[in-house]
Amino acid sequence: MAKTPTPPKVKEKSPTTIREKATGASAVIRSLEELGVKSVFGLPGGAALPLYDAIFQSTKIRHILVRHEQGAGHAAEGLAVSTGEVGVCIATSGPGASNLVTTLLDAYLDSVPLVAITGQVGANLIGTDAFQEADIIGATMPFVKHSFLITDADEIPARMAEAYHLAKTGRPGPVLVDVTKSAQNDPCEFVWPPKMDLPGYSPQVKPSLRMVREAARLIAGAHKPVLYVGGGVVRSRGHEELAELVKATGIPVVTTLQARGAFPDADPHHLGMPGMHGTVPAVAALQKADLLITLGARFDDRVTGKLDEFAPGAKVIHADIDPAEIGKNRQVDVAIVGDVKETITALVDEMEPTYEQYGKPDLTQWWEFLNHLRETYPVGYEEPDDGLMSPQYVLSRLGALAPDSIFTTGVGQHQMWAQQFIPWKFPGQLVNSCGAGTMGFGVPAAMGAKVGNPDKTVWCIDGDGSFQMTNQELATCRLNSIPIKVALINNSSLGMVRQWQNLFYDGRFSHTDLNTGHGTVRIPDFVKMAEAYDCHGIRVEKPEDVDAAIEEAMSVNDRPVVVEFVVSPDSMVWPMVPAGVSNDDILYARELRPIHEDEEQA
């Protein structure tokens, strides 16, 4: 039999170098094109005019003109979180750039890959207090991953490539590129690909096999383990690997607010969200655990409660790509630095041989304890005494009728009810502001999520307080054919602040009534506001009308829809761990603390 000849090796072609005469402004836009950016959100101004003249000539990039720079930034975040790509926004100097400060803080605390490009006054004017000059580099330095001030047009391709690379790799985050107007106007040679120069930046992606094996050994010896899953699993898209790890180990899972969807709620191994408004089983699992397998989470105070009383009997495995997070808030027993997706893959590979060597622990008693809590303290709600509609009912119906949608939220009670009553299925399905808690995040984030996922239905679940901060972006959505849907949970108040005033300030509701809902002057009228933006407006005040309104909203796809659900201001978010106390003091409802009948055995 003749031997099959070995095919000759084909020499791979090196990428063709592009060399073009350009201006600095066109070099910025050409860089974005070469990086594969399809959509940017922005608002022009004097120091960014050359950039806008260049983008006017681009046939590859869709620019979406927002009504406020904060909207541009949150839209870029919404695109980034829902797709895993880098979001890009543009603003001018001075107040244009400073309007992005909230966005940069938000993206920094939530590890969102973002490139923010700002115009700056001419290089010769820096430091003179020129018109619309602001030191945006200095102002934002504490909460960007990196920043560049560009005064030389020839540097632009390399700095843009570096900004994109920094935003996306390692622990994702926002990168600011501040380009002087003089650099935008100056001629240069556009060279692509450029040579990047990032000395000292080499994030560790591959985890240490020795530490992975040590983690596997601890898992094999644990009788009350918990997988504490954070937003890093969503950012790395490590959800499939996580499912394999759960299948191999049978360990219960809790997912933080940033991680909702990283593991499906429908899976019986999932206990829900831990922390201040977490489920009783999730909170108790962490408190009673003998081992926390922490994946891409940062021991945030909203999860831990009183830190020195958090999970007191647990050893800790902490896996994170950012070594600065490991040991920052909680001492760890096994530290694994690396991409969390690769870490989980390595753990899956190690579990079978480790179980063969040390035996697989019997978790039956642990699961009996947790399932008892799950049966005794399910997520639920009471109908409000005032006879008005329950917001929890609205969101449970929205989750049932639009289960495969992407959802963004504002910040407040509606955000917590959304994570409780919508069944989360996939990573990037929930897009919300966690670390910064930015009101006004919802509408522009929904706009960005819809641009990034044109074939998906995108709902913004918003409160009447958050909605009034950025609802002008409905105009952007209508004019750019971005048909988002808004479920406006109108309780006529700053609901979460009102809840705290109710619980901790003897019901002194100081400046939390917004006069938008039942029995008030209803300013503004949200349906009229929607119609003023040429959107479809619907008002719902009775539970029996909820399903029909959601179905009507789902049928409208040529413009944005705002469905105002007028709900009770007295509804509260339960369970709750008051700030500054131990998670052991969780309240299932007002003045009702869970009783752990099985604590001694567990």
C-alpha angles and dihedrals in degrees: 000000000000117000114245107245116241109246114242116259113256113221110232114238116239114235113275112251114235117215119181137160107244148149121252090254094053089045089059092052094042089052090054090049093051090048089058097248109161103177136030131180122215155130123231129230141161098285092046099046095107089052091052092048088054095047089050087066097047118107095185104054126067111213116201115202109219128197096232132021092235086060090054092053096046091046089054088050092050091053092047099048095044096046105026090236128121114271118219130202134174132207138164127246129285113010091008091059094039090054086066093058093092091049093051091050090048094049092045096053092044096042094238117168104238137156114200115192117197132182117232133194117268116292092247091056098051110119095019097096088245121182109296093358115151130165093235091165091058093040095055102032094108093059110034125085089227140335138207130203108200119202098152117068093207090065095058102093093049094045092048092049090048092049092052092045093049093048094052105036132068109001102355119236148141122297121193122213111190111190121192117229090238091057090048091054098041120099118246143160113260107219121183133219092029126201109258119215113199106148113194095013108117110129113205107245102167113070121227108265089211091058092044090055091049089051091050090052091053091049091052090054098046123101098181105035126160130193103225101198122194138183092279089078089057093046092051092041088231095149097114092050090048090054089053091051091051091048091051096047109025090222120156118250133217121187124204122225090268091048100051105133095025085103120022117254090220093065110100090225090066117095098181133243121336127215140043095352097017129129119275093242093050094048093044093047091059093044094050098036124119091201133029115199097198114196119186094332129123108208092251117195091242087062101038102040108194098015100212090055096046117118091338097184099042132108112215134228108187121191118183138142090226109072090196090069095055110094092358096118104004130033110243133211098202121025119196116186114195146079105317093223091057091043092055090047090053091048091051090053092050100046099076097051090041092053089048090055101039104019129247114274120238107243095181096110092045091052092047089057094047095044090051089056091045091053095042099043109031121168105269144132144219123240110253118258094229093070094242124130120284115241090209090059091052093052094044088055092046089053091050096047100039102029098150097048127113110244129203123185142196117227127276139047093336089057092056094044089050093056090046102047105031115079106234116216114165141024115271091024091113116051113182144136110262115158097037098030092217115194111214093038097114109071099044091041089054089051091054093044091053092049089051093044107033093166094053128084108241122201125188111207104202141169124229089250098049092040093059091058098063109006090119086083087076084080089055090050094048095048093046097044095246103148103198121165123225123206100197111200099202112192091153093240149071085268105194093045089048090052091054091046088052094049103034107020100049094254096301098152098197111187098331100112109100097184094227102115147053116339094008136100088265099223110198107028098218096203091053089046091053091049091049087060089048090249127135111262128198130176122204123188103157129063092227090063097051099089094047092050093051091048090048090051091049090054094056111083105151096075141009119286127213116197111189112204108194105211140171119284089210097066113111136198112251141215098046138177107200114232117273099016132103119275085238085074094063114148117218089196135343109316091350116116118185115251113219101211091177098048094113094052094040 
